[in-house]
């Protein structure tokens, strides 16, 4: 369990389109084998330390005749932002994908002094 030492908990959330490959004939729609999309997400304000980040899919448009294989996660999380990563493989064909994210962590407060 992660415990926060500050009484100031910051929560930030957002939603982003990861890709739309159907109209343009992009690799997520036409490709086979491993495919990956990365999107950097920057926070509006830096956290005091590395926050906890959760990512979820909020819209997916998948071809009906192929297997649905997907992985979505956050990588390279820093107090300033993170990489949202989506992966698929095999014969999966995805036209569009959107994702939501939620970050929780300590934020600075006027009472946090640095007496170093």
Secondary structure as GFF3:
##gff-version 3
##sequence-region A 1 116
A	DSSP	beta_strand	9	20	.	.	.	ID=ss1
A	DSSP	alpha_helix	27	30	.	.	.	ID=ss2
A	DSSP	beta_strand	35	42	.	.	.	ID=ss3
A	DSSP	beta_strand	52	62	.	.	.	ID=ss4
A	DSSP	beta_strand	71	75	.	.	.	ID=ss5
A	DSSP	beta_strand	81	88	.	.	.	ID=ss6
A	DSSP	beta_strand	94	106	.	.	.	ID=ss7
###
